[in-house]
Amino acid sequence: MAEIAPTFSQRQKVEGQSFWDTNPCGGGWSTYADFLAWIQRTEPYAFEIVERHDWAGKKGLDVGCGQGTLLNYLPRFGAIMFGLDMSPVSLRRAAVGATELGYSNNVHLSVADAEGLPFPDAYFDAVISFGVLHHTPDTCAGVNELWRVLKPDGLALVMLYRTGNPKWWMVQLVRGLSHLIDLVTGEQYAVANHLRPRRKGEDVQGTALLELFGCPILKAFSNRQAREMFCMFSQVSISNHQPGFRRMVDIVPLLHPLDSFLAWFDRQVAGVWGFYQVIEARK
């Protein structure tokens, strides 16, 4: 019997798993506490949002948990957390983090696909997914799975990249140029392959540049499109965060004198130009 060739989306998922195995989101750090502190400095909005909700005694799921930034943060508030990711390397680092922080009994990990969650219906009090579903072939399928595994009145917190802002316009331009370089050189992800050996052990750039040049799937959605994807939820609110001007300081150290100004400017234009949109929804 002839073998069935993998579909385009299946090939994309295999490439995505390979990418995140090679480049766990956020990079490598001497201790997990240092890694967590760096994430809190660079993306404080995520922690501010999850802290607004009650986690005591709640059973939560982190879809695409990566190295476990929020997964290993929420047990301090009394949550029992389940984390899944397609990258075994990332999950191993998340497990190390749970042990280092003393939460290994409250954190459960598994390799799984966001478009087909291995849990029964109405199983979780809350689900979170920050910076993940825009890397999946079928983002709507991922959102539908979040809804399915949530209990009635359960909470979903999801961050998706957002269109209509300078950072997204730049992402499109740079990725277009990257694809052109691939065509000229005949090498897939040529820029990412050039950058990867030059990364340092603890790098404040994280994996942002590698994601820009080497991640197979990178999508963004308008607030309207996000609201449409979450239409099966009974309550939906969306907020926009971090236009990304201050983040340029980490990428281009020469901009360090402008650090405070760029951070202030980010706050002023977040509602209009925020690159991260956070959907808070109730089933």
ABEGO torsion letter per residue (X at the ends): XBBBBBBAAAAAAAAAAAAAAABBBGEBBABAAAAAAAAAAABAAAAAAAAABBABGBBBBBBGAEAGAAAAAAAAAGBBBBBBBABAAAAAAAAAAAAAAGAAAABBBBBBBAABBABBBGABABBBBBGAAAABABAAAAAAAAAAABBBGBBBBBBBBBBGBAAAAAAAAAAAAAAAAAAAAGBBGAAAAAAAAABBABBAAEAAAAAAAABABBBBBBAAAAAAAAAABABBBBBBBGAGAAAAAAABAAAAAAAAAAAAAAAAAAAAABABBBBBBBX
